[in-house]
Every structure is written in structure tokens, then in C-alpha cells.
Amino acid sequence: MKTVIIKYNAGNIRSVMFALDRLGVEGTVTDDVEEIRSADKVIFPGVGEASSAMRYLQERKLDQVITSLQQPVLGICLGMQLLCKHSEENDTKCLGIFDVEVRRFQSPVDNLLKIPQIGWNNITGLYSTMFEHVPENSYMYFVHSYYAALGPDTVATANYVINYSAALQKDNFYAVQFHPEKSATEGQKILDNFLKL
Amino acid sequence: MLTKRIIPCLDIKDGRTVKGVNFENIRDAGDPIELGALYAEQGADELVFLDITATNERRKTLSELVTRIAKHVNIPFTVGGGISSVEDVNVLLQSGADKISVNTSAFKRPELVDELAKEFGSQCVVLAIDTRFEDGDWYVYLNGGRVKTDIKAYDWAKEAVQRGAGEILLTSMNNDGTKQGFALDITGKLSQNLNVPVIASGGAGTMQHFMDVFENAQADAALAASIFHYKEIEIQALKTYLYQRGLNIRF
């Protein structure tokens, strides 16, 4: 099995590689179109800013490659947000796999909301093969200032002032807002489930 | 709901943990990886590794250590100690650290915080402040608490957040090592007025102290070292205690 991690100008790629390593899987980090197309599994990670990430992908025609993939694809954090329709972060048009908006967390008037959300939050309404044997209300590690709204493709929900999509799935596209590679054994389980699809 | 975080801190010198203790479940308490992995298994929410090595070789030793930690530990971790440039941080993040913490170097050249936030994002920039209460207020101390400044901790924290710090790690020198509890007033002041998470440090002696700092000072996370290293408090028992008293805690 060939697992590819898409290389682009966003961080945390090393953490994903190490997590795969712990599962006994060797990941290849690449931005080569043919390598990505021929992979069995594609991971689209990311910690960074939406507009510069999209620009990077477009310059390398990776935007067209990603949206045309037929094999299982897993977007993580910014990778998930880029698979959505549009992000408020610098008003960025994204890849449009998921028909949802990415918005910035807003403090309610009576409460100081800490942004980014940093830490462990529970996920509910788990409805995807990637959550097999992952209990309802499992805690995952989140670091983000923007969130994907709820929509028809929402397969897990988290709450930080409002309910939002902790995970999305549509056809062969899977996506999580949290970092499974940093979410202890439950996070590892999700990666393992994805790799076994 | 976002949970309160419990963070053990490991001091590292020449690639080894300094305050080694006898743990039954590990072969080598001086090995940061074994100890870190054990804490992760026991339910630690994050780890902080503070490098106190003073040799010229430290940079290389540290990046190799960070890679080994990242390979074996499946929870987030922060690395601090002697970081003073964008390049230092780049090496550590590339090696697999999730966040870095800066202290004296950022105080001396505050633009470093802007540069790091711009280059790597606020989420990985932790500003550490050592503070002492004297003459009616909390002042910033540098160089591991050896050098006093006339700047108030709150003012520096506020400026650093504006410059892009994503979290504040606040250590009270008055409380550190006393086991009499965290500094609730200054922790509360920062936590209630800054829109980034505040990690309280210094003074933990009992489980109640953690409860106090979360409930009364609204700390987002609490850090401790020796009480975990010497097994005076076990992480799992602490988390159960806090959970039973109504806090949001991860199990």
C-alpha cells in the first residue's frame, strides 16, 4: 500500500509522518502529481493560512489533482478547511468538495472567547467508517481559529461556543478539524481506520 | 466542551531529564522519551520539555532529542529553553515539536514574537514569563529568575499577545517550589483579560491547588514538575479528582 502526504507550505507534516510510523506505515511526502494520483491513500495535512496555502496549490495545479482523486483522501485541520467551499480567512475560495463555509470563531458579547481554540475537546454524533471503535465523546486535540459550519456532510460535531463540524465525509473524501496524529490512542485509531479503508 | 489541561514539565540537560525519579514502569527515569511516554499514557494532556543545557552542542542535541520525542509521544509537546531566533524555532518545529516557548530572548527583543507568529502561526508560540510579586505588583524576571526588570508581568503579557503570542506560560517565583498553591491573583488577571490560553505554573502541592487555579483563576492549563516526578500526585488520580468536582477533564 502506498500512502502519500501532500507536501505544501503548511506545517505539521512531520507529526503526521511520525504518527504513520507508529502505525507501521511508511508515508511519502510529495507534491508530485503522478505520485499523488497513483497512491492508495492520500493525506492532506496542514497548519497555516488558507489563502497562501490555496495559492501554493494552484501554482502547482495541485488543486485540480486533489479534487479529482478517487482513492480515500484525509484532510486534517487546514487540509479539511481547504476542502470546503470558501473560507473567511482572507476571503479565500477553496476546493469545494464539501458544501460548507469556514468561519472565524466569534466571542459572544458577555464572554471572552480564547482564539485560537487550543486543547482537547469532545466529539459527538460520530457517523463514519473512520470512527469505527472510536467511542462517542472521545477527546481530540484541536488547534484552530476557523471552523467549518455544520452541513449535510458533517459526520462528527464539536462545540466551542457553537456547534461546528469536527469531521466531514463525502464519498472518498474524509476530513477532520482536530489532529488525530496528536490525539493519543483514539486519534491513532482514526488514522488506522482511514489507512484500512 | 474544551477541557482544562494538565501538563507535566520535564527539565532536560544534555538530552537527559534532570529530576529523575524511580518509576516502576520505566527502565530509565533519566530518559525524557520514556518519562514523556509514561506521562502521556497516564493521561497528561500535553508535555513541556525545558532544555537547560548550556553547552555549544545544545542545539544539535536538542533537535535530535525532539525528533525522538515526536516519534514516540502521541500527544502535543512544547520545547523551550534558550530559543532566540526564527531559525532556532524552524529547526525545532521541523524536528517535530508542536510548539516552542520563548522567555528572556523575547523580552529583550519583542519583535521576535511578531516574527515567530508571522512565520509559524500564533498557535505554536508560547510566551513564558517568570514573575515575582514585590512592591505591590508582579514584575517580569529574566534569565531563569536571576535578573529583575521594572516591567509588570501583565503589561508584558498583553503586549506579547498583541504581537502574536498564542499562549502564556506564567510561573510565579513566589509560589514555585513552595507547594502552597498557584498564584491565583496574577493568573486570574491574565486569564480573564487576555484572549489567549494561560498556563499556570509554580506552587502546586495538592489536588485542591489545581482545582483552585482552574476554578478561581480560570487558568486554561496547569503545569507542574516535581509533584509528578516524585509521584506525590498521580496524573490519573488528579484528573479523576477534578472531574468529580465538575471540571471538564479529558479521560
Interface residues (C-beta under 8 A of the other chain):
Chain A: G11 N12 R14 S15 F18 A19 D21 R22 V47 G48 E49 S107 L112 L113 K114 I115 P116 Q117 I118 G119 W120 N121 N122 Y139 Y141 F142 V143 H144 N159 Y160 H179 E181 K182 S183 A184 T185 G187 Q188
Chain B: M1 L2 T3 R5 A40 D45 A70 K71 H72 N74 I75 P76 L93 Q94 S95 G96 D98 F120 G121 S122 Q123 C124 G166 E167 Q192 N193 N195 V196 P197 D220 A221 R250 F251
